[in-house]
Amino acid sequence: MLLKHSLLALTCTLAAAGVAAAPSQGVSKDQITLGTIQDLSGPAASLGKQLRMGMQLRVDEVNEQGGVNGRKINLKVEDSGFDPKRAVLAAQKLVNQDQIFAMVGHLGTAANIAAFPVLFEKNVISFLPIAGAREMYEPLHRLKYSFAVPSYDQMRLALPRLAKEKGARKLCAIYQDDETGLEVLRGAEAGARSIGMELAEKTSFKRGATDFSSQVARMKAGGCDFVVLGSLIRETIGTIGEARKTGFSPTFLGFNGAYSDLIPKLGGKAMDGLYATMTVQHPYLDEASQPLRFWANKYKTRYNEDPGVYSTYGYILLDTFIKGAQKAGPDLSTDSFIKAMDSMTIPPDIFGAPQGTFSPTQRLATDVSRLSQIQDGRWKVVSDYLK
């Protein structure tokens, strides 16, 4: 009887240990499976392509060095076409079929929000999505980590600084009529109030619009000398191009969704003078910083095209994941990864990103950004980090 009880106790102990040691989804003896959803065929496809290549470059580097604590990273990529409905389907495939450990660098605010329930139901981490919205880290959730400074905070801090510098008298805004554009607008309104001003004119456009003549005409007729742009690349080029044609030349301020080298490349000389909020520096091949120049040339050698700022985002977020997984140790699980990330400080990097920190109650790495301006067809950093 004693032996029977002893064996039963041992069996229960081993069973409990087995449950405790059970690996998390996406982690095997020699592999960590990650997923990402990008726009590879829609309006933000140029950004999605850069993100994918930046991530894959860092994946290949760490795998060539033996992986993370002996595990190679397998990055699964799905296309959303920048459509939230397609993002949900892509998330379901990655979570349920590919059994990913974490979703990394998912592009787009609406797409991320739509996919969250799919991830969280299966205990899958949303890791550093490419979306400048407060929903990426609020409300607080153990599976949310964000590094993208909210567009609300970008504009709230940048507008007062630049408006004062330019002596602006009439602040106005043109924004995309969705959550992305509205967050820029809300930040601009908060920034204006902080200096005792308000947005005198506000007008919007639908996502996918190509004609901005009525919006620009309204700004011009209203005497606006400072215009906030809640727009992405194509729409920013269209708005400024229309303004230049009509002789309307206010100070234009965009958010980091417009901080792309595609704007001067596609829009030409007319884009000179545009300001945008940003964090990491654009990686030009002839950059003065040797480490950044080395990285940019390595990227071009690999992909036969120049990197963009979204290439650096992809590289940075994968590097951050690797640091967290290394710190979690060989017994990688969702819980051990979260514990590692919640005690982690991310130092400034070669791309100029500020120091970031996470904790059990802080899931946004940093809330500071700075200003850059297009000068002679290139982005030039023109301010320190704004607080």
C-alpha positions in Angstrom: 0.0 0.0 0.0 2.9 2.3 0.9 4.6 1.5 -2.4 1.3 2.2 -4.3 0.9 5.6 -2.6 4.6 6.4 -3.3 4.2 5.6 -7.0 1.0 7.6 -7.2 2.7 10.6 -5.6 5.7 10.3 -8.0 3.3 10.0 -11.0 1.5 13.2 -9.9 4.7 15.0 -9.4 6.0 14.0 -12.8 2.7 15.0 -14.4 2.8 18.4 -12.8 6.4 18.9 -13.8 5.5 17.9 -17.4 2.7 20.5 -17.4 5.0 23.2 -16.1 7.7 22.3 -18.6 5.3 22.1 -21.6 6.7 24.3 -24.4 4.8 27.2 -25.7 3.3 27.2 -29.2 5.9 27.9 -31.8 8.9 26.7 -29.8 10.6 23.4 -30.6 14.0 21.9 -29.7 15.7 23.7 -32.6 13.3 26.4 -33.9 11.3 29.5 -33.0 8.4 30.2 -35.4 7.4 33.8 -35.7 4.7 35.4 -37.9 4.3 38.8 -39.5 1.5 40.3 -41.5 2.5 42.9 -44.0 0.8 44.9 -46.9 2.5 43.3 -49.9 -0.1 44.1 -52.5 -2.1 47.2 -51.3 -1.6 50.9 -50.7 1.3 50.5 -48.3 3.0 47.7 -50.1 6.3 49.6 -50.5 6.5 49.8 -46.7 5.5 46.2 -46.2 8.2 45.1 -48.5 10.9 47.1 -46.7 9.7 45.7 -43.3 9.8 42.1 -44.5 13.3 42.5 -45.9 14.6 44.3 -42.8 13.2 41.5 -40.6 14.6 38.7 -42.8 18.0 40.3 -42.8 18.2 40.1 -39.0 16.8 36.6 -39.0 19.4 35.4 -41.5 22.2 37.0 -39.4 21.2 35.3 -36.1 20.6 32.0 -37.8 24.0 32.1 -39.4 25.4 32.5 -35.9 23.6 29.5 -34.6 20.3 31.0 -33.7 18.9 32.0 -30.3 20.1 29.7 -27.5 20.5 27.0 -30.2 17.1 27.6 -31.9 16.9 29.0 -35.5 14.2 31.5 -36.2 11.6 30.7 -38.9 9.7 33.8 -40.0 6.3 33.2 -41.6 5.0 36.1 -43.8 1.4 36.8 -44.8 -0.1 39.6 -46.9 -3.1 41.6 -45.7 -3.3 44.1 -48.6 -3.8 46.6 -45.8 -7.3 45.2 -45.3 -8.4 44.4 -41.7 -10.6 41.5 -42.9 -7.7 39.9 -44.7 -5.5 40.6 -41.7 -7.9 38.5 -39.5 -7.7 35.6 -42.0 -3.9 35.9 -42.1 -3.7 35.9 -38.3 -5.9 32.8 -38.1 -3.5 31.0 -40.5 -0.4 32.0 -38.7 -1.8 31.3 -35.2 -3.7 28.1 -35.8 -2.0 26.5 -38.8 1.6 27.7 -38.6 1.5 27.7 -34.7 3.6 30.9 -34.3 5.1 31.9 -31.0 4.7 35.7 -31.5 3.3 38.1 -34.1 6.1 40.6 -34.9 6.0 43.9 -36.8 2.4 43.6 -38.0 1.7 46.7 -40.2 -1.3 48.9 -39.8 -3.5 50.1 -36.9 -6.9 48.8 -38.1 -5.3 45.5 -39.1 -3.7 45.0 -35.7 -6.8 45.8 -33.8 -8.8 43.3 -35.9 -6.2 40.6 -35.3 -5.7 41.0 -31.6 -8.6 38.6 -30.5 -7.1 35.8 -32.7 -3.7 36.2 -31.1 -4.8 36.6 -27.5 -7.2 33.6 -27.5 -4.1 31.4 -28.2 -1.7 33.2 -25.9 0.3 34.6 -28.8 2.3 37.8 -28.2 1.7 41.0 -30.3 5.3 42.2 -30.5 6.2 45.7 -31.7 3.5 46.2 -34.3 4.1 49.0 -36.9 1.2 51.1 -35.9 1.4 54.5 -34.1 -1.8 54.1 -32.1 -2.3 53.9 -28.4 -4.3 50.7 -28.8 -1.0 48.9 -29.5 -0.3 49.1 -25.7 -3.5 50.3 -24.1 -5.4 49.0 -22.3 -2.6 47.2 -20.6 -2.4 43.5 -21.7 0.3 41.0 -20.8 0.7 40.0 -24.5 1.1 43.6 -25.9 4.5 45.2 -26.5 4.9 48.4 -28.6 7.7 50.6 -29.7 6.0 52.9 -32.2 5.5 56.3 -30.7 1.8 57.1 -31.0 1.0 59.6 -33.7 -1.0 61.5 -31.1 2.1 62.1 -29.0 4.2 62.9 -32.0 2.0 65.7 -33.1 1.2 66.9 -29.6 4.9 67.6 -29.0 6.0 68.6 -32.5 3.3 71.1 -33.4 4.0 73.6 -30.6 7.8 73.5 -31.2 7.5 74.0 -35.0 4.6 76.5 -34.8 6.5 78.8 -32.5 9.7 78.5 -34.6 7.8 79.5 -37.7 5.7 82.2 -36.1 2.6 80.4 -37.3 -0.7 82.4 -37.1 -3.3 80.1 -38.5 -3.0 76.3 -37.8 -4.9 73.9 -40.0 -5.1 70.2 -40.8 -5.8 67.8 -43.7 -6.2 64.2 -42.5 -7.2 60.8 -43.7 -10.7 59.9 -42.4 -9.8 56.8 -40.4 -8.2 56.0 -37.1 -4.7 56.8 -38.3 -5.6 60.3 -39.5 -7.9 61.0 -36.5 -5.0 60.3 -34.1 -2.8 62.8 -35.9 -5.7 65.3 -35.8 -6.3 64.7 -32.0 -2.6 65.2 -31.3 -2.5 68.4 -33.3 -5.5 69.7 -31.5 -3.9 69.0 -28.1 -0.6 70.5 -29.2 -2.4 73.7 -30.4 -4.2 74.0 -27.1 -0.9 73.8 -25.2 0.2 77.1 -26.8 -3.2 78.8 -26.6 -4.2 78.2 -30.2 -6.7 76.0 -32.1 -7.0 74.5 -35.6 -8.8 77.1 -37.6 -9.6 74.8 -40.6 -9.9 71.0 -40.7 -10.8 68.9 -43.7 -10.5 65.2 -44.4 -10.3 62.7 -47.3 -11.3 59.1 -47.7 -8.6 56.4 -47.7 -7.5 55.8 -51.3 -8.3 59.3 -52.5 -6.2 60.7 -55.3 -7.6 64.2 -55.8 -6.9 66.7 -53.0 -7.8 69.9 -54.9 -10.8 70.8 -52.7 -8.9 70.2 -49.5 -6.0 72.4 -50.6 -8.4 75.1 -51.9 -10.1 75.2 -48.5 -6.7 75.6 -46.7 -5.6 78.4 -49.1 -8.9 80.2 -48.9 -8.8 80.1 -45.1 -5.3 81.8 -45.0 -3.6 78.8 -43.3 0.1 79.2 -42.9 0.7 75.9 -41.1 -0.9 72.7 -42.2 -0.8 69.4 -40.3 -1.0 66.3 -42.6 -2.6 63.2 -41.3 -1.6 61.3 -44.4 0.7 58.5 -45.7 3.0 58.6 -48.6 0.9 58.8 -51.7 -1.6 61.2 -50.1 1.1 63.5 -48.8 2.7 63.7 -52.2 -0.7 64.5 -53.8 -1.6 67.2 -51.3 1.8 69.0 -51.4 1.9 68.7 -55.2 -1.5 70.3 -55.5 -0.5 73.1 -53.1 2.7 73.9 -55.1 0.7 74.0 -58.4 -1.7 76.6 -56.9 1.1 78.7 -55.3 0.1 77.7 -51.8 3.2 77.4 -49.6 2.4 76.9 -45.9 4.6 75.0 -43.4 3.6 71.3 -43.9 4.0 69.0 -40.9 3.4 65.3 -41.3 3.8 62.4 -38.9 6.1 59.4 -39.2 3.8 57.7 -41.6 5.1 60.3 -44.1 8.7 59.9 -43.1 9.8 57.9 -46.1 12.4 58.4 -48.8 9.7 57.5 -51.3 8.2 61.0 -50.9 11.2 63.0 -52.3 11.8 60.2 -54.8 8.3 60.1 -56.2 7.3 63.7 -55.5 10.5 65.4 -56.6 11.6 68.9 -55.8 8.1 70.0 -54.8 8.5 68.0 -51.6 11.4 70.0 -50.3 10.5 71.8 -47.0 8.1 69.1 -45.7 8.6 68.4 -42.0 7.8 65.0 -40.4 8.1 63.5 -36.9 10.4 60.5 -36.7 12.7 58.5 -34.5 15.2 56.4 -36.4 17.3 58.0 -39.1 16.9 57.3 -42.8 19.8 54.9 -43.8 21.4 56.6 -46.7 24.3 54.7 -48.3 26.7 57.6 -48.0 25.6 58.3 -44.4 28.4 59.9 -42.3 28.0 57.4 -39.5 30.2 54.4 -40.4 28.1 51.7 -38.7 24.9 53.0 -40.4 26.6 53.3 -43.7 28.0 49.7 -43.3 24.5 48.4 -42.5 22.9 50.2 -45.5 25.4 48.8 -47.9 25.0 45.3 -46.5 21.3 45.6 -47.1 21.8 46.8 -50.6 24.2 44.0 -51.4 21.7 41.5 -50.1 18.5 42.9 -51.8 20.0 44.9 -54.7 18.0 48.0 -53.6 18.5 50.9 -51.2 17.1 50.4 -47.7 14.3 52.7 -46.4 13.4 53.7 -42.9 10.9 50.8 -42.7 13.8 48.5 -43.5 15.4 49.7 -40.2 12.1 49.2 -38.3 12.0 45.6 -39.4 15.6 45.0 -38.4 15.2 46.8 -35.1 12.1 44.9 -34.0 13.6 41.5 -34.8 16.8 42.4 -33.0 14.7 43.4 -30.0 12.9 40.1 -30.1 16.2 38.3 -30.3 17.5 40.1 -27.2 14.4 39.2 -25.2 14.5 35.6 -26.3 18.2 35.3 -25.4 17.5 36.8 -22.0 14.7 34.3 -21.5 17.2 31.5 -21.7 17.0 28.0 -23.2 13.6 27.2 -21.6 11.8 29.7 -23.8 8.1 30.1 -23.2 5.6 32.8 -23.4 5.9 33.4 -19.6 9.8 33.4 -19.6 9.8 35.8 -22.6 7.4 38.2 -20.9 9.5 38.1 -17.7 12.6 38.9 -19.7 11.1 41.7 -21.6 9.5 43.3 -18.5 13.0 43.8 -17.0 14.7 45.0 -20.1 16.3 48.2 -21.2 16.9 48.6 -24.9 19.9 50.9 -25.6 20.1 53.5 -28.3 21.1 51.9 -31.7 23.0 52.8 -34.8 19.8 54.1 -36.4 19.3 56.8 -33.7 16.4 55.2 -31.8 16.2 56.5 -28.2 16.6 54.2 -25.2 13.5 52.1 -24.5 12.3 50.3 -21.4 9.5 47.8 -20.7 7.9 46.7 -17.4 4.8 44.8 -16.2 3.0 48.2 -16.3 4.7 49.9 -19.2 4.4 48.3 -22.6 5.4 51.3 -24.8 9.2 51.5 -25.1 9.4 55.3 -25.4 7.0 58.2 -26.2 9.5 60.7 -27.6 10.1 61.6 -31.3 12.0 64.3 -33.2 11.7 66.4 -36.4 13.2 65.8 -39.8 12.9 67.9 -43.0 13.3 67.2 -46.7 16.2 69.4 -47.8 17.5 69.0 -51.4 15.7 65.7 -51.8 16.9 64.1 -48.6 15.6 63.8 -45.0 17.7 65.8 -42.5 17.2 65.5 -38.8 16.5 69.1 -37.5 15.7 68.6 -33.8 16.6 66.6 -30.7 14.0 64.3 -29.2 11.0 66.3 -28.0 9.6 65.9 -24.5 
